[in-house]
Structure formats: structure tokens, C-alpha cells
Amino acid sequence: MTLLFVLLSGAVFALAPEARESNAPTAGLPDSADSTTVARLQQTLPSSDVSPAIVVVDRDGGKALTGEDKKAVEELAATLGSASVTDDELRPVFSEDGTVALVAVPLKASTGADKVEALRSTVEKSLPDGVTAEVTGGPAFEADLQDVFAGADVRLLISTALVVALLLLVTYRSPWLWLVPLIVVALGDRVAALAVATATQVFDYDVDGSTTGITSVLVFGAGTNYALLLIARYREELRRHEDRFVAMRAAWRQAAPAILASSGTVALALLTLSFADTPTNRALGWSAAIGIAVAVIFGLIALPAAMVLFGRGLFWPFVPRLGQKDPARSGVWARVGATVVRRPRAFTAGSLALLALLAVGGSGLQVGLTQNERFRETPESVLGQETLAQAFPAGFAEPTVVLAKPDRAKDVLADLKDVDGVSTVRPGPASDEWAELDVVLDSDRGSDRAADTIDRMRAAVDDGALVGGGDAQDLDARAAASHDRLLIFPLVLVIVLVILVALLRSIVAAVVLVLTVVATYVAAMGAGWFVFTHFFDFPALDLPVPLFAFIFLVALGVDYNIFLATRAREEAADKPIAGAMSTALAVTGGVITSAGVVLAAVFAVLGVLPLVTLTQIGVIVGIGVLLDTLVVRSLLVPALATLVGERFWWPSHSGRD
């Protein structure tokens, strides 16, 4: 069996294709959105494969450009003409106050990002001292986004592996035991990455750097959690059995149901994203579910084989011996459990008060970042847009696009000129089917006024016209994100509830555990928002963050409650609820705490990537996992179970049925 597993893993390494990747602006939009349709139809218009890179020139300190500066800009335009894919002469455009000039360089849309670095190098060499330039526009944004993820997989993998290695070393206090789960999980991560790449080709979907990064973090975090639980059970059984193979079989039988229930909960919760309107959400759901499946396969097949290969000496210097007492039953967590069940009301009130206090931090929470706000380190393309916005009409460089039937184009143009918020309207390219109108708004990209203007434009044009472009994409993305939250939040809760009822055979226990993880999510969102506003100065959460944080915290957070509750149910065979919870907390406290700390730290590693979205997900999930591990699972759940009493197992009768 082990040999077959190794051969199958090797086949994945050898045969997996490259992943399909896309950073297109419409990748996060529903296929049915007007702005998505506009982007698709634009490809049918003349010059559809042309996308301009915009060179923005200004003088240090915001001073007006001198006569010599303007001459240098004109010479620069002539020089850049060689990079243009059209025969038109490039001419600079100067702002009314004379402080900023721009040169639009038409590039091929499909390969423009590859030309941006050479363009920037040419610009840097062509301007006099005191004059600076930034290259922005669509190709520049795409190039900067590619730079963000350049080498990201390697950085993320190294950072994650180092964090996991350190925490495993601290957990096991053995010079070599930590290597076994780390190597198994790392191999699982690479197999998962290749399996996702294969899935993108087979099932015809695209991923981006954030999807692969989150999937890798999930594999490392969940895989390490499963390893910690199995190894803890194995060590426990080694104190009962002389033969390590017998001990591992017993440990596997005890741990596998909880691990399978846990991984099944996470995978099914992720697969609810299949119902999302947003393609990037669907891609993450499928990819991360594949990652979880690979993690549990490695945890239940590769890890047991690797552990028994080295014998008891693997645990040195704390080698478990036959007949040795389990130190966990009289350790710190045993004392914590005994204290909690003696004073359940006090611990319930205290835990709920802490969660409520943290949730208050979410007052005033805002959702929705502009394109320019999604980078933690401001790239050149964003700086160029900011310079343009100070000297030209807000939408000058990135106009809103309206497509109308050619015979209706003049009427639509006239209607748009009367819309409040529209600065100018000018005709664009046309075909036999569609005519393009480029509309400059008087408000900044992503502002509330821009969104209101898009709504007014859509109301003003007839049913045959479509409104697209950057601001329309932002508006459609917000609508899709809202739809996805309203649909997927309840779906995830129902799935988790059904799995808990099936596993514990108790409606009361399942409802209590679901309510506690929801409380954790609300508290983590509040604490995260407080951190973002007071320490990171983020203006808002990015659109996918609330949904992703909910799925990860509810699905992963309930893991620890599953580990605790399933063990408590075992102990309830001959103990009342208070004793069962106290014992379960004693024997699982150390391993679950270690698992929670590992998972929180692994998610925090997402912060090595300079995207606000990933930083926000990492911080919120990290806070939530720690809350779930140290407060909810350790204090609140045992206290609530003790207060409810034997009815906690209703309608079954604890572990004695």
C-alpha cells in the first residue's frame, strides 16, 4: 500500500501540467455582469488587441514643467514611438496647470505587460534631472501584479515550512521527530499544488497567485493539525501496547473518524463556493478542497507508515514506554478542565464577555477597496494613477466604457452627457455590431460618487447599451460579493451542523458548537478591523475577505471542537458530562493548542505577500483560530456543556447508547 502511494505521488510530480493562471480584471466578476460582457465584446472591436501604457511625467515638488522639460517630453514621445504597435505619431498631453504630461503608448494587449520593464528603462534614461516619470495603465498594472507574485510561491513555502518546523520542534522537544510530519506535509503540499494545476486544465478554470497561496497555507495548516492529532494518539497507544504496529493501528482507528469528519467539514464548506457568482471564489473553493483532500490522504496514509518506520526512538528523549502513565491526565490542561467544570457560569460569562468586547472593534467596518488600495507596497502603476488624478479629470486615463448599437450610438451619447457625474463623452472604435463610447467621470475610481454615477448611467441608457470599465467592474464585484455572502454563509452553517449531528448524534451539542464558532468569527472580524484601522491604516476590507474568513474560521474552527467533543463522547461512556469534558480537555488540550498555534501562525505567513487581501485574511483567521483554540474550545465549550448537563448529548444518551 505504501509503495503504491509513493508511486502515485511520483506520477503526479512527473505528469502534472502547468496551472492555468489569469490576473485579468474581470476574473473576479460574474460571467453575467454587464462589465464582464463589455470586456468580452470589446475584443470584437477594431484595435481590440491594443492596450495603452501611459507614461506620466511631472517635476519634483509638483512644480510646473519648464519649456526644456516639455521639449524633453516631446522627444521622449518620439523615442517611445518605436514601442507602439500602431503607426500613429505619439504626442504628449499636458495638464491645464502645466504640472503633468502624459504620453499614451499603444501596446499589444496580450503581451503588453512583458514590454513594460523595457519601457520604464527607456523613460528613466530620457528625462532631465528633477523630472520624474511613472508608467501606468493596464499593461503596467498587470506587470506590477506579476511582480507581486514573482517568487511568491517560494517565499511562502519557505516561510511556512520554517514556522511549522519551529513550532513542531517546540511541541515535541525532539531533535528529529518534527522532521517526519514536516516532510510528509511538505510533500503533500507539492502534490496538492500539482493536483490543482491538473484540475485547472481538466475542469477549465483559472487560478491566480492568491488562490495558490491560500491553498498552500491550508494544506500546511490542516495537514500539520491532522499529524499532531494522529501522533498524539499514537504516543498514547504506545503506553498501552508493546508492538508499535498494533499501537499505530489502534491510534489510527481512534483518530481517523475525527480527522475525516474535520477534513470533510472543511472540504464541503469550501465546495459551497461552487455556488458563488464570482469565478475567483469558485476557483479557490475547488483548489482548496483538492488541497484538503490531499492533506488528509497524506495524514492518514503516508504519515502512519513514516512514523512506524523509525520505532519508539523517534520520540527521544521523551520516549513513551509500555505501562507509563499519561502525563496529560494530570497536567496543566487537566487542571484547567477541572477548574472550568467547577465554575461553568463564571467561565461562560467571562468568555462571552471577551468575545463581545472584541466584536465591538468591528463598529464602522467598511468593505471594498479600490484597485490602487490593494497593494501594501505601492507599485509604480499606482503612483502614476495618483499623479494623473491630481492634474487631469478623475477618469481621464481609465474611462468608463459604454457599448451601444451603432444606430443608437448618437442618442446614447446625448443621454450620457446629461448624466450627473459625467465629465466628457467621446466616440471610440466601432464594428458592425457595437460602437464604443468612452466616458470620463468627474470622480475618483472606486469612490461612492463614481458608483452612483455608474448607476445613473445604466438607468439613462436603453436596454441595448451596456456600461463597463473599471468603476462598473467595481460595482458589479460588490454586488457579486454581497450575493455570495448571503448564499454561502447559511450553506456552510447547514453543512457544519449536519456533519456535527451525524458525528456526535446530538442536536444540542451540534447547535452549541456551531453557535460558538459563529461567535468566534464575529469577534475575530471585530478584532481584525481594530488592528487594520489602528496599526495598518487600511481604509476597508477587500471584498472577498469576509466570505473567506467565515469559511476558514467556521470550517477550521469547528475542527478543534470536533476533536474535543468526539473525545468527550468517548469518555462519556462511564462519566457524567462534567467529567467527560474535563478528561477530554486534559488529554486533547496540549495537542489542540499546538495545532491551533500552528494554524494561526501559518495563516499569518500570508503577510509575506504584499497584497492587502492576503494580509487581512491571515490576520483575521489567525486571531480567530487563537480565540477558538484558547478561549472557545478550552473554556466556553466545556463550561456550556457542563451548564446544559446530560441534555448536551440529546437525543442520544451520551456515550452509553
C-alpha positions, -999 to +999 in steps of 0.1 A: +000+000+000+028+024+009+047+016-022+016+022-043+011+055-026+047+066-033+043+056-070+011+075-074+027+106-058+056+103-081+033+101-111+017+133-100+051+150-099+061+136-133+028+141-153+011+172-139+007+201-163+012+238-157-016+255-139-039+279-159-034+313-144-052+346-150-049+381-135-075+397-158-096+425-142-128+405-150-115+373-133-133+383-101-166+392-118-197+371-126-199+359-162-234+375-164-222+410-152-226+439-177-190+449-172-178+413-180-199+414-212-185+447-222-149+434-217-157+404-238-174+424-266-145+449-267-124+421-280-145+421-312-139+458-319-112+472-342-079+476-323-092+453-296-058+439-290-043+473-282-039+485-246-021+517-239+007+521-213+006+556-200+038+575-192+031+602-166+057+629-163+060+656-136+086+677-119+098+671-083+078+691-058+048+694-081+062+724-099+052+734-134+071+718-162+096+742-178+100+748-215+130+725-216+110+699-197+082+700-223+107+697-251+122+666-233+088+651-231+081+656-268+115+640-276+105+611-252+072+607-271+092+604-304+115+578-288+087+557-275+071+556-309+092+526-317+074+506-290+040+515-303+020+488-322+002+515-343+016+539-370+001+569-353+026+596-341+028+598-303+020+632-289+022+643-253-008+658-235-002+685-209-025+693-180-042+727-178-019+738-149+012+726-168+024+704-140+019+670-155+023+655-190+013+621-203+022+600-233+000+571-242+020+542-258-003+517-276+009+481-268-004+448-278-029+438-250-018+401-249+019+409-245+020+445-232+029+436-197+061+420-210+071+453-226+066+475-195+100+469-179+118+479-211+095+509-214+103+520-179+140+517-186+138+538-217+118+565-198+142+566-169+172+573-193+154+600-213+144+627-188+164+656-174+173+659-137+144+669-115+118+654-138+103+620-128+080+596-147+059+566-138+044+541-163+008+532-155-022+519-174-035+484-180-002+467-191+017+484-162-009+472-136-006+437-150+032+438-149+032+450-113+008+423-103+030+397-119+059+412-099+040+409-067+037+371-072+071+366-088+088+341-065+058+343-041+054+305-041+090+300-030+088+327-003+055+314+010+067+278+011+100+286+029+083+309+054+055+284+061+080+255+064+102+274+088+072+284+110+059+248+111+093+234+118+099+257+147+065+250+163+068+213+158+103+214+174+089+233+204+059+209+206+078+176+205+111+187+221+128+161+200+158+166+177+142+146+148+105+137+154+094+171+140+111+162+106+086+134+099+054+153+099+071+183+083+084+163+054+051+144+049+031+177+049+056+194+026+054+166+001+016+167+004+017+205-003+037+199-035+014+171-047-016+193-039-002+222-060+003+198-089-031+183-085-046+218-086-027+226-117-041+194-133-076+204-122-074+238-139-067+221-172-092+193-168-121+214-154-113+245-174-108+272-147-081+298-139-063+305-107-041+334-096-013+338-070-036+344-041-055+312-048-024+290-049-010+308-018-041+303+003-043+266-009-007+260+002-013+276+036-044+254+041-025+222+032+003+231+056-020+242+084-046+214+081-020+187+073+000+197+104-031+196+125-040+161+114-004+150+120-005+164+155-037+146+164-026+113+150+009+114+166-007+123+200-030+093+197+000+071+186+021+082+216-009+075+239-013+039+225+025+032+227+019+034+265-007+006+262+009-016+235+044-031+232+042-036+194+044-002+176+023-015+147-005-025+170-002+009+187-005+027+153-035+006+142-052+015+175-043+052+172-054+052+135-088+037+144-093+063+172-081+094+153-093+087+118-130+094+124-123+128+139-098+136+111-121+125+084-150+145+099-128+175+103-114+174+068-148+165+053-163+196+070-136+219+056-138+204+021-176+206+019-175+241+033-150+251+006-171+234-021-200+257-013-180+283-032-191+263-063-223+282-060-206+316-059-212+342-087-175+351-087-151+329-107-122+336-084-143+324-054-153+292-073-116+286-082-105+290-046-132+266-034-123+239-059-085+243-054-086+245-016-109+214-014-084+195-035-056+206-011-076+194+019-082+161+003-045+156-004-036+167+031-059+141+047-046+114+024-010+121+033-020+124+070-038+090+071-016+070+048+019+084+044+023+097+080+014+064+098+038+045+075+066+070+082+061+070+119+062+032+125+093+030+102+115+045+129+101+029+161+098+044+196+132+060+194+117+087+172+102+103+203+136+106+221+143+120+247+106+116+258+101+081+247+067+066+256+070+033+275+046+004+280+026+009+312+038+045+316+011+069+329-002+095+306+012+128+319-016+148+302-042+134+326-026+153+355-010+182+336-019+218+330-050+211+309-063+186+334-062+214+360-078+239+335-106+214+328-113+207+364-115+244+372-138+252+343-164+225+351-164+236+388-173+272+378-191+269+345-213+301+349-183+323+356-163+309+326-193+311+303-199+347+312-162+357+311-157+340+277-188+356+261-178+390+275-144+387+259-159+377+226-184+406+228-157+431+236-136+421+206-167+421+184-173+458+193-140+466+175-159+459+142-180+490+146-178+511+114-164+482+094-161+490+057-159+465+028-145+474-006-110+485-017-102+503-049-076+488-073-050+513-060-056+503-024-050+465-028-012+467-026+006+470+007+037+484-011+026+510-037+038+499-072+047+524-099+015+519-118-005+531-087+018+561-082+013+571-118-025+569-114-023+591-083-002+617-102-027+617-131-057+621-108-042+653-093-039+670-127-065+655-150-102+647-147-106+617-124-114+592-151-092+606-179-067+578-180-092+550-175-126+560-190-158+541-184-168+522-215-203+521-229-212+498-258-243+507-279-257+495-312-242+517-340-276+531-350-282+542-314-247+555-306-256+592-311-287+590-290-268+572-262-240+597-263-265+626-259-282+608-230-249+602-212-238+639-215-268+648-193-260+623-165-248+639-133-212+629-127-202+626-163-174+649-174-170+641-211-181+615-236-162+607-268-167+581-295-144+551-297-138+522-321-169+506-337-178+475-356-209+464-374-224+451-341-212+476-315-200+511-311-178+521-281-183+554-262-155+564-237-169+583-207-148+603-184-163+607-149-156+636-126-150+613-095-121+591-084-120+554-093-138+534-066-155+564-049-191+563-038-198+591-063-183+570-091-206+541-082-236+564-081-227+578-115-225+543-129-260+535-116-273+567-131-256+559-165-272+525-166-306+540-158-301+566-185-292+543-214-317+520-230-317+482-226-295+477-257-265+496-242-240+482-217-218+500-192-184+486-184-149+497-174-132+500-141-159+516-120-186+494-134-164+464-126-160+476-090-198+480-087-205+446-102-179+430-080-196+444-049-230+431-060-214+396-066-197+396-032-229+405-014-248+377-033-221+352-024-221+361+013-259+359+015-259+325-002-228+308+012-229+318+049-261+297+056-249+269+033-217+265+053-236+266+086-260+239+075-232+217+063-213+220+095-244+214+116-254+183+097-219+168+100-218+175+137-252+159+142-241+128+123-208+126+142-220+133+177-255+120+173-266+151+193-286+181+181-279+201+212-242+196+210-241+204+173-261+237+178-239+248+207-207+241+187-219+260+156-230+290+177-196+292+194-177+292+161-200+319+147-193+339+178-156+334+172-160+347+136-178+379+148-151+385+175-123+379+150-138+403+125-141+430+151-105+424+164-092+423+129-109+456+119-094+472+151-059+461+141-063+472+105-076+507+114-051+514+142-020+496+130-022+491+092-042+521+083-063+501+058-094+520+047-116+489+043-116+451+040-112+438+005-144+423-010-136+386-006-122+388+029-155+385+050-165+354+030-131+336+030-126+344+067-160+330+075-154+297+056-120+292+071-129+301+107-162+282+108-148+251+090-114+251+106-125+264+139-151+236+143-122+212+139-110+218+174-145+214+188-148+181+168-116+168+184-127+178+219-164+167+215-156+133+200-131+126+228-157+138+254-182+114+239-158+085+243-152+095+279-190+099+285-194+061+283-186+060+320-185+096+331-210+124+336-208+154+313-185+174+335-161+146+340-161+137+303-154+173+293-127+177+319-109+145+308-113+153+272-098+187+277-069+172+297-059+147+270-065+168+240-056+202+254-019+201+246-022+188+210-052+210+201-034+241+215-003+232+195-025+226+164-042+260+168-010+279+173+005+262+142-026+270+121-027+307+133+010+311+126+007+295+091-021+319+081-001+348+095+026+338+070+003+351+042+015+385+053+048+379+035+029+386+002+024+424-004-014+421-011-038+437+014-063+409+007-040+381+019-028+402+049-063+407+060-073+371+056-042+360+075-047+384+104-085+377+109-081+339+106-051+339+128-069+358+155-100+337+151-081+304+154-063+315+185-096+326+201-112+293+191-083+273+205-076+292+237-110+305+247-139+288+229-126+252+229-107+255+262-132+275+283-165+282+266-175+248+252-167+228+284-185+254+305-216+255+283-216+217+282-215+215+319-243+240+323-265+221+298-257+189+316-266+155+301-290+172+277-259+182+258-260+148+242-297+149+233-314+130+217-288+102+223-277+093+257-240+103+259-216+076+250-237+049+267-262+044+238 
